[in-house]
Amino acid sequence: MQSFPGVGVSPGRIVGTIRQMPKPLAEPPAGEKLASGTSAADAAAALTVAAKAVQAQLRDRAAVAGPDAKAVLEATALMATDPMLIKASVKLINTGTSAERAVWEAAEAVVTMLVNLGGYMAERAADVLDVRARIVAALRGIPAPGIPASEAPFILVAHDLAPADTATLDPAKVIALVTAGGGPQSHTAIIARSLGLPAVVAAAGVDTLADGTEVYVDGTAGTIATDPGDTERSAAAAWAANASFLTVFDGQGTTADGHLVPLLANVGGAKDAVKAAAAGAQGVGLLRTEFCFLERETEPSIEEQVQAYRGVFDAFPGKKVVVRTLDAGADKPLPFLTDADEPNPALGVRGYRTDISTPGVLERQLAAIAEAAQGTTAQVWVMAPMISTADEAARFASLCAAAGLKTPGVMVEVPSAAVTAESILGQVEFASLGTNDLTQYTMAADRQLGPLAALNNPWQPAVLQLVRLTVAGSIAEGSGKPVGVCGEAAADPALAVVLVGLGVSTLSMTARSLAAVGAVLATVTLKEAQEIATLALHATNPTEARDRARKKLPILAELGL
């Protein structure tokens, strides 16, 4: 038996045969020139047609994809006709280079620039390489690279997966995901969680296994093993037996002694909200409003926004819906709002900060949210991302008040917000911890990078301390203002217990995670959760923190979590 340790990003235990992603498209030969009889103008026109065709294909996929996949596909579609990429390619074509070689070299230059910028911009490099391969394939008149076809279900293995591939997985055929690269917040991880597929990333060497190899994948432990034996097959069978139970949430988040912990959903639009409501979500803890703004050259009108938001509010009558204002910038650049030339976008003008450089967009969005809330019974709360100081919180609260929105809040994603939570909560009504970015900024580790996966782990004691400090700030402020969690950490049943023990009042997650989190919370009292949280808080590393918590939660092994 060979074992490949990685990072588990989506729970589940599966035995199956693997299929490797096809090798990347062959590189056009260096120095390849225009074919005889083909003018530079004709080649440039063919390139433009191919790029637009690729963009159209990606947009068609986006139109029928779920919210998480839709955002990924739309971002990749934008890259297909990126002016920088096309202009650089045409410039090379005009020197006599073939269209295929021109776009290959132009993309390489763009990738180098993005990687040098680091942070979120480095993450976009994968999109550029994916688009490059698709454009070259279109120019050659051959199918674009993608997920292998198979009549039988299989475990998909790759070095890493392109955003457009992860966004179009068929969970009826792909039963688990394994990558040698990537990180815990990569596209692969996000899509796997939304589809409920067991997944492991950063498992070095797994991409060398031969097609047809039978393996055991444990998305909880983060391991892959060849030649599975009776123990592994029994574990997979136990998971399969519990799988249906773990998809049904009774709509009541509570500990064993009756302490209420509302379990909310993270959603990205009205369709997503309807599904979350059907899954028993007790409200919305994070409405990502980017779905209104992405893939646009201009700001959506107030009327367009009103219609989009109202669909979400109507899905949760009488229940809380927490709206996050536009989180543009970094990995979500918008031509009418953000500066693509920032040297370090992850630390630049993003989220609430865009109101400094481009005032008016935020105020119009708040007006749209307020108008959408009229005539509905949803309890609409509004929070700003990337708040760093009490002054910023106070200004956001004043903007909400001017729009007629009564419950302003903040996202705690920056360590300074956690450390100064008392003064920040003195200005607003609630806080919600975005553990993805909070972990990234606390550990100074890009959340997309596989080599930094160990650092980029919400079980890091430093991150747990910042959660504790945020709750302590709320208590010190004196009004008992709620502190929730809407990052991916809330979807981990063991970590959910720790968060409740630290004093977090609500948990928001992908709708698929509600049942598992609810089932585990129901087995512990609040006092037990507090004791488990203390054990994790005083661990010296994330592995020890996680192991200490899991040891006190035998229900996890019983359910295959």
C-alpha positions, 0 to 999 in steps of 0.5 A: 500500500502506498500512502499520499498525505495531503490536505483534506478539504471536503469530507468523505471516504471513497474507494474507487479507480482513478482517472488522470486529467489529460496532459496539457495541450502541446506547446506550439513550436518555438519560432513557429511562423505564420503559414504560407498564404496567411496574412497577419491581419487574417491571423489576428482576426482568427485569434479574435474569433477563437478568443470570443468563441472560448468566452462564449463557451465559458459563459454558456457553462456559467449560465447553467452552473451553480453559484460557486461554479458560475462565479469561477466560470465568469471570471475565467470568461473575462480573461479569454478576451482580456485586452492585455492578452489579445493586444500582446498576441496581435503584436507578436502576430504582426512580427510574423509569429503564428497565432497559436505561438503568439497567444502562447507567448503573450499568455506566458508574459501575463502569467509571469507578471501576475506571479510576480505581483503575488497574492490574489493576482498570482492566483489568476495565473491559472485562469490565464493558462486555462484560457491559453490552452482553450484558445490554442485548441480553438485555433487548431480546431480540436477539443479543449482540454478537460475532464476525461470521459468515462462510462463508470464513476471514477476518482479524478486525479490531477496536478491541479485543476483549471477553474473552468474544469472544477466548475463543470464537474459531473458528480454522478461520474466524478466521485472524489477529487484529488490534486497534487497541488492547490491549497485548501481554498483553491477552486478545487476545494471550493467546488468540491465542498459545494458538490459534496465530493470527498476531496484532498489537495496538495497530495504530492506525487499522486499525479504519477499514479496510473489510470485504473489504480484502485485507491482509498480517499479520505477527505477528512484525514486528507490521505490517499492510499493504494491497494485498499484493504478491509479496513478502508473498504469498511470505512467507505461503506460506513460513510456511504451508509451515513451519507443520506443521513448527513444530507438532512437537516432538521432546521434547528441548530442546538447543542445537547443542552438546548443552547441555540446556535442558528445554522445559516447558509452562504449563498450567491443568488436567488437560486442558491437561496431557494435551495438553501431554504429547502435544505433547512437553513435557518437564514442566510449568514452571507449573501455574496453580492458579487453575482450582480457585478461580475462579468460587467463593464459597467455598474449594474443599475439600482433596479437590477440590484433590487430585483436580484436581492429581492429574490434572496429575501423572498426565499427566507420570509421572517428570517435573517439575511446578512448581505455582504456589500460588494467585495471587489478587488484582489481576485475579483477585479472590476473594470469600473471599480478597481485598479488592475495595476496595484502592486499587491492587490490582496493588501490593496483597495478591495472590499469597503476600501473601494469606496475611498477610490470610487465613491458612490458605488457603495451608497447606490448598493445600500440604496438598492438593498434597502429598496429590495427589503421593502415589502419583504419580511426578511430581517435584512442585516448588512455588513462591509468586508475588509473593515480594519478600524473603528472609524471605518465601521462608524462611517459604514454604519452612517452610510447604512443609516442614511439608506434606511438600513437599521442593522449594520455590521462588519466582516472580521477578516483583518487581524486589526479588526479582531484585536480592536473588536470592542471599539469596532462593535461600539459602532455597529450591531454585529460582526461576522468572522470571514475565516478564509481571509482572516487565516490568510492575513494572520498567517501571511500565507496566500490561501491558494498556494499548496506549499503553504497549506499547512499555514493556511489552516483555520485550526491554527492556534493564532486564528483561534485566538483571534476568534476568541478576541473578537468574542471577548471584544463583543462581551467587553463592549457590553451590549452582547452584540452577536459574532458569527462565522461565515467562512469555510471553518464553519462547515467543519463539524469539529471546528464548529464545536470549537467555534461555539465553545469560543462564544460564536453565536451563529454559523454560516456555511454551504447548505450541504454542510448543515446536516453534518454540523447540526448532527455533531453539535447536538451531541455536546453541551455548551460546557463540553464545547467550551472545554473542547475549545480550550483544548484546541486554543492551547495547542501548539499547532493546527494538527494538535488542535484538530486532534485534541478536538476530534478525540473528544468527539467520537460521533465524528468517527461514527458518522465517517466525518 
